[in-house]
């Protein structure tokens, strides 16, 4: 069993949302995408914000989220980074990865 549960993580992430506002996350998918993105950052060499000795990067990412060390920012903050509030570390709700088009050029064979 996953500890903490998805429901607990959603409560932690949405704890700063005031009455009447849309929640930051409302699905397990958002939690999974954010923690997997943070785990990839840890694998790439980013500093762990909690004690993660002997633990896998995903477990560390889940613990960071549970302790409030990272935040999931809504799309409005990820599109315009200069307006995003300063935080110790931040995560954006995952979007489909941007892919570069293969740029096939057509040549006229005459």
Secondary structure in CASP SS format (residue, H / E / C, confidence):
PFRMAT SS
TARGET T0000
AUTHOR 0000-0000-0000
METHOD secondary structure of the structure
MODEL  1
X C 1.00
X C 1.00
X C 1.00
X C 1.00
X C 1.00
X H 1.00
X H 1.00
X H 1.00
X H 1.00
X H 1.00
X H 1.00
X H 1.00
X H 1.00
X H 1.00
X H 1.00
X H 1.00
X C 1.00
X C 1.00
X C 1.00
X C 1.00
X C 1.00
X C 1.00
X C 1.00
X C 1.00
X C 1.00
X C 1.00
X C 1.00
X H 1.00
X H 1.00
X H 1.00
X H 1.00
X H 1.00
X H 1.00
X H 1.00
X H 1.00
X H 1.00
X H 1.00
X H 1.00
X H 1.00
X H 1.00
X H 1.00
X H 1.00
X H 1.00
X C 1.00
X C 1.00
X C 1.00
X C 1.00
X C 1.00
X C 1.00
X C 1.00
X C 1.00
X C 1.00
X C 1.00
X C 1.00
X C 1.00
X C 1.00
X H 1.00
X H 1.00
X H 1.00
X H 1.00
X H 1.00
X H 1.00
X H 1.00
X H 1.00
X H 1.00
X H 1.00
X C 1.00
X C 1.00
X C 1.00
X C 1.00
X E 1.00
X E 1.00
X E 1.00
X C 1.00
X H 1.00
X H 1.00
X H 1.00
X H 1.00
X H 1.00
X C 1.00
X H 1.00
X H 1.00
X H 1.00
X C 1.00
X C 1.00
X C 1.00
X C 1.00
X C 1.00
X C 1.00
X E 1.00
X E 1.00
X E 1.00
X C 1.00
X C 1.00
X C 1.00
X C 1.00
X C 1.00
X C 1.00
X C 1.00
X C 1.00
X C 1.00
X C 1.00
X C 1.00
X C 1.00
X C 1.00
X C 1.00
X C 1.00
X C 1.00
X C 1.00
X C 1.00
END
